Amino acid sequence: MFDRYESGEQAVLVHINFTQEGEWEDLSEFEMLVSSAGVNALQVVTGSRQSPHPKYYVGEGKAQEIAQTVQITGADIVIFNHALSPAQERNLESLCKCRVLDRTGLILDIFAQRARTHEGKLQVELAQLRHISTRLIRGWTHLERQKGGIGLRGPGETQLETDRRLLRDRIKAILRRLEKVAKQREQGRRARNRAEIPTISLVGYTNAGKSTLFNRITEAGVYAADQLFATLDPTLRKIQLADVGPAILADTVGFIRHLPHDLVAAFKATLQETQEADILLHVVDASDDRFRENIQAVHDVLEEIDAHEVPSLVVMNKIDNLDGQRPRIERNDEGIPRAVWVSAMEGQGIELLFEALTERLASQMVQYQLRIPPQFQGRFRSTFFQMNCIQREEYDEEGNLLIDIRMQQVDWSRLEKREGAVLSDFIVT
């Protein structure tokens, strides 16, 4: 048994290069994460391995080197640029005589600092509790078995069992409150659907310039800074698009390589804005040498939250940091905009972005005239009214309902998937 050591701001960083592709992390990004958390990095310990060691994650020799570095520098925390198991954390703390934090814990700490709204704080707390729940065993000296005798008789459960029960109760309470938040967001989305207002969701790797672009388009004054995870709480603003009308633009939390699963689960209500969007604006830092890997990391997270099928428009941002790049629209073989090159900081190419967005959203609208037989009229007429997509309706001599509808392509596809081939049979050609 041992006590968990107190955390601090003076850190030794540990970064290991692995030959296995799945374990690869970036050192410069790690240093930016540490800086974003407000931690002072005293020294960086690097090394190479083929695969993680089961006891210390690093080899025993490297673990001793880390412990010596902590002693020499006087650091009060060791931060790993990798995900450690609870056992590895305990073993390293016992060896280094200071607190050990892994990449997941570091990101959770940054999120805890950034959370401003009640919802954001609840989501971060939920992610932290789920992370802590796996690290209770042997974490504190008060987890010994219950003893008998005067003043020592307890409720019949060990302190570990008590802590686990309290954690479970708190997690359930947070989930109930987040369920209410999810319902409120769902009501807002339904209202926008009824009003046929499309939603545009900003997604991208952290520090790609999403909030700067959001401010440039909406003049919202959202906090934007050159640091990782500057935005945590989602912000929605209404914008006007020619030939489309009003649209909702949503600024969301940035993604990162190996985003902790606890965070993805906790931010389900927030990420729902991305899942339900009509189009995603995928903001990419074009000046980053690793922008292709960052694009893939965003795609991986989108797949994890089931948003990979939502249509997207790539925004290659920060062209002011590149030589010879001018604002332009890239189109695919069919002439449809697929990427726009802009500088959100300088305001270059914003009018081209509006042009591409208008083209994409206008092209995503479908218009059909349907002839619906009497036995299907009640069900489908009710559905179309809920979607607020009816343009005109009348009845023919045989009692069929002739109805003109106009809706987003993605909504029509979902409806077809739900109703099967019967819907296509009603289309008047």
Disulfide bonds with the S-S distance in Angstrom:
none
